[in-house]
Amino acid sequence: MYNRIVRGKARTSLRIAREAIASGDVEKTTSTAAAAVSSMDKAVTKGVFHKNKAARLKSRLTKQANKLSSAASSS
């Protein structure tokens, strides 16, 4: 039951960060991406996510966030 709560928070924060990236708001993206990374790290320490899965998800998320911020700074 506790694992479900932790996993749900991690998934929700990841979804919110992806929505912020899709909206194109750079400030919101940075804050939500940081929160998502933090929640995934917590899920790993509690044994809900495997460390490689969390690393993969964090990598993909930061790659998308960096692409958005670089596109916004070059425009």
Distance bins in CASP14 RR format, pairs under 12 A and 6 or more apart:
PFRMAT RR
TARGET T0000
AUTHOR 0000-0000-0000
RMODE 2
METHOD distances of the structure
MODEL  1
1 7 0 0 0 0 0 1 0 0 0 0 0
1 8 0 0 0 0 0 1 0 0 0 0 0
1 48 0 0 0 0 0 1 0 0 0 0 0
2 8 0 0 0 0 0 1 0 0 0 0 0
2 9 0 0 0 0 0 1 0 0 0 0 0
2 42 0 0 0 0 0 1 0 0 0 0 0
2 43 0 0 0 0 0 1 0 0 0 0 0
2 46 1 0 0 1 0 0 0 0 0 0 0
2 47 0 0 0 0 0 1 0 0 0 0 0
2 48 0 0 0 0 1 0 0 0 0 0 0
3 9 0 0 0 0 0 1 0 0 0 0 0
3 10 0 0 0 0 0 1 0 0 0 0 0
3 42 0 0 0 0 0 1 0 0 0 0 0
3 43 0 0 0 0 1 0 0 0 0 0 0
3 46 1 0 0 1 0 0 0 0 0 0 0
3 47 1 0 0 1 0 0 0 0 0 0 0
3 48 1 0 1 0 0 0 0 0 0 0 0
3 49 0 0 0 0 1 0 0 0 0 0 0
4 10 0 0 0 0 0 1 0 0 0 0 0
4 11 0 0 0 0 0 1 0 0 0 0 0
4 43 0 0 0 0 0 1 0 0 0 0 0
4 46 0 0 0 0 0 1 0 0 0 0 0
4 48 0 0 0 0 1 0 0 0 0 0 0
5 11 0 0 0 0 0 1 0 0 0 0 0
5 12 0 0 0 0 0 1 0 0 0 0 0
5 39 0 0 0 0 0 1 0 0 0 0 0
5 42 0 0 0 0 0 1 0 0 0 0 0
5 43 0 0 0 0 0 1 0 0 0 0 0
5 46 0 0 0 0 1 0 0 0 0 0 0
5 48 0 0 0 0 1 0 0 0 0 0 0
6 12 0 0 0 0 0 1 0 0 0 0 0
6 13 0 0 0 0 0 1 0 0 0 0 0
6 39 0 0 0 0 1 0 0 0 0 0 0
6 40 0 0 0 0 0 1 0 0 0 0 0
6 41 0 0 0 0 0 1 0 0 0 0 0
6 42 1 0 0 1 0 0 0 0 0 0 0
6 43 1 0 1 0 0 0 0 0 0 0 0
6 44 0 0 0 0 1 0 0 0 0 0 0
6 45 0 0 0 0 1 0 0 0 0 0 0
6 46 1 0 1 0 0 0 0 0 0 0 0
6 47 0 0 0 0 1 0 0 0 0 0 0
6 48 1 0 1 0 0 0 0 0 0 0 0
6 49 0 0 0 0 1 0 0 0 0 0 0
6 54 0 0 0 0 0 1 0 0 0 0 0
7 13 0 0 0 0 0 1 0 0 0 0 0
7 14 0 0 0 0 0 1 0 0 0 0 0
7 39 0 0 0 0 1 0 0 0 0 0 0
7 40 0 0 0 0 0 1 0 0 0 0 0
7 42 0 0 0 0 0 1 0 0 0 0 0
7 43 1 0 0 1 0 0 0 0 0 0 0
7 44 0 0 0 0 0 1 0 0 0 0 0
7 46 0 0 0 0 1 0 0 0 0 0 0
7 47 0 0 0 0 1 0 0 0 0 0 0
7 48 1 0 1 0 0 0 0 0 0 0 0
7 49 1 0 0 1 0 0 0 0 0 0 0
7 50 0 0 0 0 0 1 0 0 0 0 0
7 53 0 0 0 0 0 1 0 0 0 0 0
7 54 0 0 0 0 0 1 0 0 0 0 0
8 14 0 0 0 0 1 0 0 0 0 0 0
8 15 0 0 0 0 1 0 0 0 0 0 0
8 16 0 0 0 0 0 1 0 0 0 0 0
8 36 0 0 0 0 0 1 0 0 0 0 0
8 39 0 0 0 0 1 0 0 0 0 0 0
8 40 0 0 0 0 0 1 0 0 0 0 0
8 42 0 0 0 0 0 1 0 0 0 0 0
8 43 0 0 0 0 1 0 0 0 0 0 0
8 46 0 0 0 0 0 1 0 0 0 0 0
8 48 0 0 0 0 1 0 0 0 0 0 0
8 49 0 0 0 0 0 1 0 0 0 0 0
9 15 0 0 0 0 0 1 0 0 0 0 0
9 16 0 0 0 0 0 1 0 0 0 0 0
9 35 0 0 0 0 1 0 0 0 0 0 0
9 36 0 0 0 0 1 0 0 0 0 0 0
9 38 0 0 0 0 0 1 0 0 0 0 0
9 39 1 0 1 0 0 0 0 0 0 0 0
9 40 0 0 0 0 1 0 0 0 0 0 0
9 41 0 0 0 0 0 1 0 0 0 0 0
9 42 1 0 0 1 0 0 0 0 0 0 0
9 43 1 0 0 1 0 0 0 0 0 0 0
9 46 0 0 0 0 0 1 0 0 0 0 0
9 48 0 0 0 0 1 0 0 0 0 0 0
9 49 0 0 0 0 0 1 0 0 0 0 0
10 16 0 0 0 0 0 1 0 0 0 0 0
10 17 0 0 0 0 0 1 0 0 0 0 0
10 35 0 0 0 0 0 1 0 0 0 0 0
10 36 1 0 0 1 0 0 0 0 0 0 0
10 37 0 0 0 0 1 0 0 0 0 0 0
10 38 0 0 0 0 1 0 0 0 0 0 0
10 39 1 0 1 0 0 0 0 0 0 0 0
10 40 1 0 1 0 0 0 0 0 0 0 0
10 41 0 0 0 0 1 0 0 0 0 0 0
10 42 1 0 0 1 0 0 0 0 0 0 0
10 43 1 0 1 0 0 0 0 0 0 0 0
10 44 0 0 0 0 1 0 0 0 0 0 0
10 45 0 0 0 0 0 1 0 0 0 0 0
10 46 0 0 0 0 1 0 0 0 0 0 0
10 47 0 0 0 0 0 1 0 0 0 0 0
10 48 1 0 0 1 0 0 0 0 0 0 0
10 49 1 0 0 1 0 0 0 0 0 0 0
10 53 0 0 0 0 0 1 0 0 0 0 0
10 54 0 0 0 0 1 0 0 0 0 0 0
10 57 0 0 0 0 1 0 0 0 0 0 0
10 58 0 0 0 0 0 1 0 0 0 0 0
10 61 0 0 0 0 0 1 0 0 0 0 0
11 17 0 0 0 0 0 1 0 0 0 0 0
11 18 0 0 0 0 0 1 0 0 0 0 0
11 36 0 0 0 0 1 0 0 0 0 0 0
11 39 0 0 0 0 1 0 0 0 0 0 0
11 40 0 0 0 0 1 0 0 0 0 0 0
11 43 0 0 0 0 1 0 0 0 0 0 0
11 48 0 0 0 0 0 1 0 0 0 0 0
11 49 0 0 0 0 1 0 0 0 0 0 0
11 53 0 0 0 0 0 1 0 0 0 0 0
11 54 0 0 0 0 0 1 0 0 0 0 0
11 57 0 0 0 0 1 0 0 0 0 0 0
12 18 0 0 0 0 0 1 0 0 0 0 0
12 19 0 0 0 0 0 1 0 0 0 0 0
12 32 0 0 0 0 0 1 0 0 0 0 0
12 35 0 0 0 0 0 1 0 0 0 0 0
12 36 0 0 0 0 1 0 0 0 0 0 0
12 39 0 0 0 0 1 0 0 0 0 0 0
12 40 0 0 0 0 0 1 0 0 0 0 0
12 43 0 0 0 0 0 1 0 0 0 0 0
13 19 0 0 0 0 0 1 0 0 0 0 0
13 20 0 0 0 0 0 1 0 0 0 0 0
13 31 0 0 0 0 0 1 0 0 0 0 0
13 32 1 0 0 1 0 0 0 0 0 0 0
13 33 0 0 0 0 1 0 0 0 0 0 0
13 34 0 0 0 0 1 0 0 0 0 0 0
13 35 1 0 1 0 0 0 0 0 0 0 0
13 36 1 0 1 0 0 0 0 0 0 0 0
13 37 0 0 0 0 1 0 0 0 0 0 0
13 38 1 0 0 1 0 0 0 0 0 0 0
13 39 1 0 1 0 0 0 0 0 0 0 0
13 40 1 0 0 1 0 0 0 0 0 0 0
13 41 0 0 0 0 0 1 0 0 0 0 0
13 42 0 0 0 0 1 0 0 0 0 0 0
13 43 0 0 0 0 1 0 0 0 0 0 0
13 57 0 0 0 0 0 1 0 0 0 0 0
13 58 0 0 0 0 0 1 0 0 0 0 0
13 61 0 0 0 0 1 0 0 0 0 0 0
14 20 0 0 0 0 0 1 0 0 0 0 0
14 21 0 0 0 0 0 1 0 0 0 0 0
14 32 0 0 0 0 1 0 0 0 0 0 0
14 33 0 0 0 0 1 0 0 0 0 0 0
14 35 0 0 0 0 1 0 0 0 0 0 0
14 36 1 0 1 0 0 0 0 0 0 0 0
14 37 0 0 0 0 1 0 0 0 0 0 0
14 38 0 0 0 0 0 1 0 0 0 0 0
14 39 1 0 0 1 0 0 0 0 0 0 0
14 40 1 0 0 1 0 0 0 0 0 0 0
14 43 0 0 0 0 0 1 0 0 0 0 0
14 49 0 0 0 0 0 1 0 0 0 0 0
14 53 0 0 0 0 0 1 0 0 0 0 0
14 54 0 0 0 0 0 1 0 0 0 0 0
14 56 0 0 0 0 0 1 0 0 0 0 0
14 57 1 0 0 1 0 0 0 0 0 0 0
14 58 0 0 0 0 1 0 0 0 0 0 0
14 60 0 0 0 0 1 0 0 0 0 0 0
14 61 1 0 0 1 0 0 0 0 0 0 0
14 62 0 0 0 0 0 1 0 0 0 0 0
14 64 0 0 0 0 0 1 0 0 0 0 0
14 65 0 0 0 0 0 1 0 0 0 0 0
15 21 0 0 0 0 0 1 0 0 0 0 0
15 22 0 0 0 0 0 1 0 0 0 0 0
15 32 0 0 0 0 1 0 0 0 0 0 0
15 35 0 0 0 0 0 1 0 0 0 0 0
15 36 0 0 0 0 1 0 0 0 0 0 0
15 39 0 0 0 0 0 1 0 0 0 0 0
15 57 0 0 0 0 0 1 0 0 0 0 0
15 61 0 0 0 0 0 1 0 0 0 0 0
16 22 0 0 0 0 0 1 0 0 0 0 0
16 23 0 0 0 0 0 1 0 0 0 0 0
16 25 0 0 0 0 0 1 0 0 0 0 0
16 28 0 0 0 0 1 0 0 0 0 0 0
16 29 0 0 0 0 0 1 0 0 0 0 0
16 31 0 0 0 0 1 0 0 0 0 0 0
16 32 1 0 1 0 0 0 0 0 0 0 0
16 33 0 0 0 0 1 0 0 0 0 0 0
16 34 0 0 0 0 0 1 0 0 0 0 0
16 35 1 0 0 1 0 0 0 0 0 0 0
16 36 1 0 0 1 0 0 0 0 0 0 0
16 39 0 0 0 0 0 1 0 0 0 0 0
16 61 0 0 0 0 0 1 0 0 0 0 0
17 23 0 0 0 0 0 1 0 0 0 0 0
17 24 0 0 0 0 0 1 0 0 0 0 0
17 25 0 0 0 0 0 1 0 0 0 0 0
17 28 0 0 0 0 1 0 0 0 0 0 0
17 29 1 0 0 1 0 0 0 0 0 0 0
17 30 0 0 0 0 1 0 0 0 0 0 0
17 31 0 0 0 0 1 0 0 0 0 0 0
17 32 1 0 1 0 0 0 0 0 0 0 0
17 33 1 0 1 0 0 0 0 0 0 0 0
17 34 0 0 0 0 1 0 0 0 0 0 0
17 35 1 0 0 1 0 0 0 0 0 0 0
17 36 1 0 1 0 0 0 0 0 0 0 0
17 37 0 0 0 0 1 0 0 0 0 0 0
17 38 0 0 0 0 0 1 0 0 0 0 0
17 39 0 0 0 0 1 0 0 0 0 0 0
17 40 0 0 0 0 0 1 0 0 0 0 0
17 57 0 0 0 0 0 1 0 0 0 0 0
17 58 0 0 0 0 0 1 0 0 0 0 0
17 60 0 0 0 0 0 1 0 0 0 0 0
17 61 1 0 1 0 0 0 0 0 0 0 0
17 62 0 0 0 0 1 0 0 0 0 0 0
17 64 0 0 0 0 1 0 0 0 0 0 0
17 65 1 0 0 1 0 0 0 0 0 0 0
17 68 0 0 0 0 0 1 0 0 0 0 0
18 24 0 0 0 0 0 1 0 0 0 0 0
18 28 0 0 0 0 0 1 0 0 0 0 0
18 29 0 0 0 0 1 0 0 0 0 0 0
18 32 0 0 0 0 1 0 0 0 0 0 0
18 33 0 0 0 0 1 0 0 0 0 0 0
18 36 0 0 0 0 1 0 0 0 0 0 0
18 57 0 0 0 0 0 1 0 0 0 0 0
18 60 0 0 0 0 1 0 0 0 0 0 0
18 61 1 0 0 1 0 0 0 0 0 0 0
18 64 1 0 0 1 0 0 0 0 0 0 0
18 65 0 0 0 0 1 0 0 0 0 0 0
18 68 0 0 0 0 0 1 0 0 0 0 0
19 25 0 0 0 0 1 0 0 0 0 0 0
19 28 0 0 0 0 1 0 0 0 0 0 0
19 29 0 0 0 0 1 0 0 0 0 0 0
19 32 0 0 0 0 1 0 0 0 0 0 0
19 33 0 0 0 0 0 1 0 0 0 0 0
19 36 0 0 0 0 0 1 0 0 0 0 0
19 61 0 0 0 0 0 1 0 0 0 0 0
19 64 0 0 0 0 0 1 0 0 0 0 0
20 26 0 0 0 0 1 0 0 0 0 0 0
20 27 0 0 0 0 1 0 0 0 0 0 0
20 28 1 0 1 0 0 0 0 0 0 0 0
20 29 1 0 1 0 0 0 0 0 0 0 0
20 30 0 0 0 0 1 0 0 0 0 0 0
20 31 0 0 0 0 1 0 0 0 0 0 0
20 32 1 0 1 0 0 0 0 0 0 0 0
20 33 1 0 0 1 0 0 0 0 0 0 0
20 34 0 0 0 0 0 1 0 0 0 0 0
20 35 0 0 0 0 0 1 0 0 0 0 0
20 36 0 0 0 0 1 0 0 0 0 0 0
20 61 0 0 0 0 0 1 0 0 0 0 0
20 64 0 0 0 0 0 1 0 0 0 0 0
20 65 0 0 0 0 1 0 0 0 0 0 0
20 68 0 0 0 0 1 0 0 0 0 0 0
20 69 0 0 0 0 0 1 0 0 0 0 0
21 28 0 0 0 0 1 0 0 0 0 0 0
21 29 1 0 1 0 0 0 0 0 0 0 0
21 30 0 0 0 0 0 1 0 0 0 0 0
21 31 0 0 0 0 0 1 0 0 0 0 0
21 32 0 0 0 0 1 0 0 0 0 0 0
21 33 1 0 0 1 0 0 0 0 0 0 0
21 36 0 0 0 0 0 1 0 0 0 0 0
21 60 0 0 0 0 0 1 0 0 0 0 0
21 61 1 0 0 1 0 0 0 0 0 0 0
21 62 0 0 0 0 0 1 0 0 0 0 0
21 63 0 0 0 0 0 1 0 0 0 0 0
21 64 1 0 1 0 0 0 0 0 0 0 0
21 65 1 0 0 1 0 0 0 0 0 0 0
21 66 0 0 0 0 0 1 0 0 0 0 0
21 67 0 0 0 0 1 0 0 0 0 0 0
21 68 1 0 1 0 0 0 0 0 0 0 0
21 69 0 0 0 0 1 0 0 0 0 0 0
21 71 0 0 0 0 0 1 0 0 0 0 0
21 72 0 0 0 0 0 1 0 0 0 0 0
22 28 0 0 0 0 0 1 0 0 0 0 0
22 29 0 0 0 0 1 0 0 0 0 0 0
22 32 0 0 0 0 0 1 0 0 0 0 0
22 64 0 0 0 0 1 0 0 0 0 0 0
22 65 0 0 0 0 0 1 0 0 0 0 0
22 68 0 0 0 0 1 0 0 0 0 0 0
23 29 0 0 0 0 1 0 0 0 0 0 0
23 32 0 0 0 0 0 1 0 0 0 0 0
23 68 0 0 0 0 1 0 0 0 0 0 0
23 72 0 0 0 0 0 1 0 0 0 0 0
24 30 0 0 0 0 0 1 0 0 0 0 0
24 32 0 0 0 0 0 1 0 0 0 0 0
24 64 0 0 0 0 0 1 0 0 0 0 0
24 65 0 0 0 0 0 1 0 0 0 0 0
24 67 0 0 0 0 0 1 0 0 0 0 0
24 68 1 0 1 0 0 0 0 0 0 0 0
24 69 0 0 0 0 1 0 0 0 0 0 0
24 71 0 0 0 0 1 0 0 0 0 0 0
24 72 1 0 0 1 0 0 0 0 0 0 0
24 75 0 0 0 0 0 1 0 0 0 0 0
25 31 0 0 0 0 1 0 0 0 0 0 0
25 32 0 0 0 0 1 0 0 0 0 0 0
25 33 0 0 0 0 0 1 0 0 0 0 0
25 65 0 0 0 0 0 1 0 0 0 0 0
25 68 0 0 0 0 1 0 0 0 0 0 0
25 69 0 0 0 0 0 1 0 0 0 0 0
25 72 0 0 0 0 1 0 0 0 0 0 0
26 32 0 0 0 0 0 1 0 0 0 0 0
26 33 0 0 0 0 0 1 0 0 0 0 0
26 65 0 0 0 0 1 0 0 0 0 0 0
26 66 0 0 0 0 0 1 0 0 0 0 0
26 67 0 0 0 0 0 1 0 0 0 0 0
26 68 1 0 0 1 0 0 0 0 0 0 0
26 69 1 0 1 0 0 0 0 0 0 0 0
26 70 0 0 0 0 1 0 0 0 0 0 0
26 71 0 0 0 0 1 0 0 0 0 0 0
26 72 1 0 1 0 0 0 0 0 0 0 0
26 73 0 0 0 0 1 0 0 0 0 0 0
26 75 0 0 0 0 0 1 0 0 0 0 0
27 33 0 0 0 0 0 1 0 0 0 0 0
27 34 0 0 0 0 0 1 0 0 0 0 0
27 65 0 0 0 0 0 1 0 0 0 0 0
27 68 0 0 0 0 0 1 0 0 0 0 0
27 69 0 0 0 0 1 0 0 0 0 0 0
27 72 0 0 0 0 1 0 0 0 0 0 0
28 34 0 0 0 0 0 1 0 0 0 0 0
28 35 0 0 0 0 0 1 0 0 0 0 0
28 36 0 0 0 0 0 1 0 0 0 0 0
28 65 0 0 0 0 0 1 0 0 0 0 0
28 68 0 0 0 0 0 1 0 0 0 0 0
28 69 0 0 0 0 0 1 0 0 0 0 0
28 72 0 0 0 0 0 1 0 0 0 0 0
29 35 0 0 0 0 0 1 0 0 0 0 0
29 36 0 0 0 0 0 1 0 0 0 0 0
29 61 0 0 0 0 1 0 0 0 0 0 0
29 62 0 0 0 0 0 1 0 0 0 0 0
29 64 0 0 0 0 1 0 0 0 0 0 0
29 65 1 0 1 0 0 0 0 0 0 0 0
29 66 0 0 0 0 1 0 0 0 0 0 0
29 67 0 0 0 0 0 1 0 0 0 0 0
29 68 1 0 1 0 0 0 0 0 0 0 0
29 69 1 0 0 1 0 0 0 0 0 0 0
29 70 0 0 0 0 0 1 0 0 0 0 0
29 71 0 0 0 0 0 1 0 0 0 0 0
29 72 0 0 0 0 1 0 0 0 0 0 0
30 36 0 0 0 0 0 1 0 0 0 0 0
30 37 0 0 0 0 0 1 0 0 0 0 0
30 61 0 0 0 0 0 1 0 0 0 0 0
30 62 0 0 0 0 0 1 0 0 0 0 0
30 64 0 0 0 0 0 1 0 0 0 0 0
30 65 1 0 0 1 0 0 0 0 0 0 0
30 66 0 0 0 0 0 1 0 0 0 0 0
30 68 0 0 0 0 1 0 0 0 0 0 0
30 69 1 0 0 1 0 0 0 0 0 0 0
30 72 0 0 0 0 0 1 0 0 0 0 0
31 37 0 0 0 0 0 1 0 0 0 0 0
31 38 0 0 0 0 0 1 0 0 0 0 0
31 65 0 0 0 0 0 1 0 0 0 0 0
32 38 0 0 0 0 0 1 0 0 0 0 0
32 39 0 0 0 0 0 1 0 0 0 0 0
32 61 0 0 0 0 1 0 0 0 0 0 0
32 62 0 0 0 0 0 1 0 0 0 0 0
32 64 0 0 0 0 0 1 0 0 0 0 0
32 65 0 0 0 0 1 0 0 0 0 0 0
32 68 0 0 0 0 0 1 0 0 0 0 0
33 39 0 0 0 0 0 1 0 0 0 0 0
33 40 0 0 0 0 0 1 0 0 0 0 0
33 57 0 0 0 0 0 1 0 0 0 0 0
33 58 0 0 0 0 1 0 0 0 0 0 0
33 59 0 0 0 0 0 1 0 0 0 0 0
33 60 0 0 0 0 0 1 0 0 0 0 0
33 61 1 0 1 0 0 0 0 0 0 0 0
33 62 1 0 0 1 0 0 0 0 0 0 0
33 63 0 0 0 0 0 1 0 0 0 0 0
33 64 0 0 0 0 1 0 0 0 0 0 0
33 65 1 0 1 0 0 0 0 0 0 0 0
33 66 0 0 0 0 1 0 0 0 0 0 0
33 67 0 0 0 0 0 1 0 0 0 0 0
33 68 0 0 0 0 1 0 0 0 0 0 0
33 69 0 0 0 0 1 0 0 0 0 0 0
34 40 0 0 0 0 0 1 0 0 0 0 0
34 41 0 0 0 0 0 1 0 0 0 0 0
34 58 0 0 0 0 0 1 0 0 0 0 0
34 61 0 0 0 0 0 1 0 0 0 0 0
34 62 0 0 0 0 1 0 0 0 0 0 0
34 65 0 0 0 0 1 0 0 0 0 0 0
35 41 0 0 0 0 0 1 0 0 0 0 0
35 42 0 0 0 0 0 1 0 0 0 0 0
35 58 0 0 0 0 0 1 0 0 0 0 0
35 61 0 0 0 0 0 1 0 0 0 0 0
35 65 0 0 0 0 0 1 0 0 0 0 0
36 42 0 0 0 0 0 1 0 0 0 0 0
36 43 0 0 0 0 0 1 0 0 0 0 0
36 54 0 0 0 0 0 1 0 0 0 0 0
36 57 0 0 0 0 1 0 0 0 0 0 0
36 58 1 0 0 1 0 0 0 0 0 0 0
36 60 0 0 0 0 0 1 0 0 0 0 0
36 61 1 0 0 1 0 0 0 0 0 0 0
36 62 0 0 0 0 1 0 0 0 0 0 0
36 64 0 0 0 0 0 1 0 0 0 0 0
36 65 0 0 0 0 1 0 0 0 0 0 0
37 43 0 0 0 0 0 1 0 0 0 0 0
37 44 0 0 0 0 0 1 0 0 0 0 0
37 54 0 0 0 0 1 0 0 0 0 0 0
37 55 0 0 0 0 0 1 0 0 0 0 0
37 57 0 0 0 0 1 0 0 0 0 0 0
37 58 1 0 1 0 0 0 0 0 0 0 0
37 59 0 0 0 0 0 1 0 0 0 0 0
37 60 0 0 0 0 0 1 0 0 0 0 0
37 61 1 0 0 1 0 0 0 0 0 0 0
37 62 1 0 0 1 0 0 0 0 0 0 0
37 65 0 0 0 0 1 0 0 0 0 0 0
38 44 0 0 0 0 0 1 0 0 0 0 0
38 45 0 0 0 0 0 1 0 0 0 0 0
38 54 0 0 0 0 0 1 0 0 0 0 0
38 58 0 0 0 0 1 0 0 0 0 0 0
38 61 0 0 0 0 0 1 0 0 0 0 0
39 45 0 0 0 0 0 1 0 0 0 0 0
39 46 0 0 0 0 0 1 0 0 0 0 0
39 48 0 0 0 0 0 1 0 0 0 0 0
39 49 0 0 0 0 1 0 0 0 0 0 0
39 54 0 0 0 0 1 0 0 0 0 0 0
39 57 0 0 0 0 0 1 0 0 0 0 0
39 58 0 0 0 0 0 1 0 0 0 0 0
39 61 0 0 0 0 0 1 0 0 0 0 0
40 46 0 0 0 0 0 1 0 0 0 0 0
40 47 0 0 0 0 0 1 0 0 0 0 0
40 48 0 0 0 0 1 0 0 0 0 0 0
40 49 1 0 0 1 0 0 0 0 0 0 0
40 50 0 0 0 0 0 1 0 0 0 0 0
40 51 0 0 0 0 1 0 0 0 0 0 0
40 52 0 0 0 0 0 1 0 0 0 0 0
40 53 0 0 0 0 1 0 0 0 0 0 0
40 54 1 0 1 0 0 0 0 0 0 0 0
40 55 0 0 0 0 1 0 0 0 0 0 0
40 56 0 0 0 0 1 0 0 0 0 0 0
40 57 1 0 0 1 0 0 0 0 0 0 0
40 58 1 0 1 0 0 0 0 0 0 0 0
40 59 0 0 0 0 0 1 0 0 0 0 0
40 60 0 0 0 0 0 1 0 0 0 0 0
40 61 0 0 0 0 1 0 0 0 0 0 0
40 62 0 0 0 0 0 1 0 0 0 0 0
41 47 0 0 0 0 0 1 0 0 0 0 0
41 48 0 0 0 0 0 1 0 0 0 0 0
41 49 0 0 0 0 1 0 0 0 0 0 0
41 51 0 0 0 0 1 0 0 0 0 0 0
41 53 0 0 0 0 0 1 0 0 0 0 0
41 54 1 0 0 1 0 0 0 0 0 0 0
41 55 0 0 0 0 1 0 0 0 0 0 0
41 57 0 0 0 0 0 1 0 0 0 0 0
41 58 0 0 0 0 1 0 0 0 0 0 0
42 48 0 0 0 0 1 0 0 0 0 0 0
42 49 0 0 0 0 1 0 0 0 0 0 0
42 54 0 0 0 0 1 0 0 0 0 0 0
43 49 1 0 1 0 0 0 0 0 0 0 0
43 50 0 0 0 0 1 0 0 0 0 0 0
43 51 0 0 0 0 1 0 0 0 0 0 0
43 53 0 0 0 0 1 0 0 0 0 0 0
43 54 1 0 0 1 0 0 0 0 0 0 0
43 55 0 0 0 0 0 1 0 0 0 0 0
43 57 0 0 0 0 1 0 0 0 0 0 0
43 58 0 0 0 0 0 1 0 0 0 0 0
44 50 1 0 0 1 0 0 0 0 0 0 0
44 51 1 0 1 0 0 0 0 0 0 0 0
44 52 0 0 0 0 1 0 0 0 0 0 0
44 53 0 0 0 0 1 0 0 0 0 0 0
44 54 1 0 1 0 0 0 0 0 0 0 0
44 55 0 0 0 0 1 0 0 0 0 0 0
44 56 0 0 0 0 0 1 0 0 0 0 0
44 57 0 0 0 0 0 1 0 0 0 0 0
44 58 0 0 0 0 1 0 0 0 0 0 0
45 51 0 0 0 0 1 0 0 0 0 0 0
45 54 0 0 0 0 1 0 0 0 0 0 0
46 54 0 0 0 0 0 1 0 0 0 0 0
47 53 0 0 0 0 0 1 0 0 0 0 0
47 54 0 0 0 0 1 0 0 0 0 0 0
48 54 0 0 0 0 1 0 0 0 0 0 0
49 55 0 0 0 0 1 0 0 0 0 0 0
49 56 0 0 0 0 1 0 0 0 0 0 0
49 57 0 0 0 0 1 0 0 0 0 0 0
49 58 0 0 0 0 0 1 0 0 0 0 0
50 56 0 0 0 0 1 0 0 0 0 0 0
50 57 0 0 0 0 0 1 0 0 0 0 0
51 57 0 0 0 0 0 1 0 0 0 0 0
51 58 0 0 0 0 0 1 0 0 0 0 0
52 58 0 0 0 0 0 1 0 0 0 0 0
52 59 0 0 0 0 0 1 0 0 0 0 0
53 59 0 0 0 0 0 1 0 0 0 0 0
53 60 0 0 0 0 0 1 0 0 0 0 0
54 60 0 0 0 0 0 1 0 0 0 0 0
54 61 0 0 0 0 0 1 0 0 0 0 0
55 61 0 0 0 0 0 1 0 0 0 0 0
55 62 0 0 0 0 0 1 0 0 0 0 0
56 62 0 0 0 0 0 1 0 0 0 0 0
56 63 0 0 0 0 0 1 0 0 0 0 0
57 63 0 0 0 0 0 1 0 0 0 0 0
57 64 0 0 0 0 0 1 0 0 0 0 0
58 64 0 0 0 0 0 1 0 0 0 0 0
58 65 0 0 0 0 0 1 0 0 0 0 0
59 65 0 0 0 0 0 1 0 0 0 0 0
59 66 0 0 0 0 0 1 0 0 0 0 0
60 66 0 0 0 0 0 1 0 0 0 0 0
60 67 0 0 0 0 0 1 0 0 0 0 0
61 67 0 0 0 0 0 1 0 0 0 0 0
61 68 0 0 0 0 0 1 0 0 0 0 0
62 68 0 0 0 0 0 1 0 0 0 0 0
62 69 0 0 0 0 0 1 0 0 0 0 0
62 70 0 0 0 0 0 1 0 0 0 0 0
63 69 0 0 0 0 0 1 0 0 0 0 0
63 70 0 0 0 0 0 1 0 0 0 0 0
64 70 0 0 0 0 0 1 0 0 0 0 0
64 71 0 0 0 0 0 1 0 0 0 0 0
65 71 0 0 0 0 0 1 0 0 0 0 0
65 72 0 0 0 0 0 1 0 0 0 0 0
66 72 0 0 0 0 0 1 0 0 0 0 0
66 73 0 0 0 0 0 1 0 0 0 0 0
67 73 0 0 0 0 0 1 0 0 0 0 0
67 74 0 0 0 0 0 1 0 0 0 0 0
68 74 0 0 0 0 0 1 0 0 0 0 0
68 75 0 0 0 0 0 1 0 0 0 0 0
69 75 0 0 0 0 0 1 0 0 0 0 0
END
